[in-house]
Amino acid sequence: MAQKITKTQRFMMKNWIVQFFRFLYLNTKILFVVAKGHGGTRN
């Protein structure tokens, strides 16, 4: 029996480039927050 693919799964598969850029954006955002808020040797 063939497995049914949901609309969201199909959307994710088609837009892997969008997912990749969103992942990079979130990573840079997290890095900036950590660099600003948790500077160990500052002050």
Secondary structure, DSSP 8 states (H G I E B T S, - for coil): ------HHHHHHHHTHHHHHHHHHHHHHHHHHHHHHHT-SS--
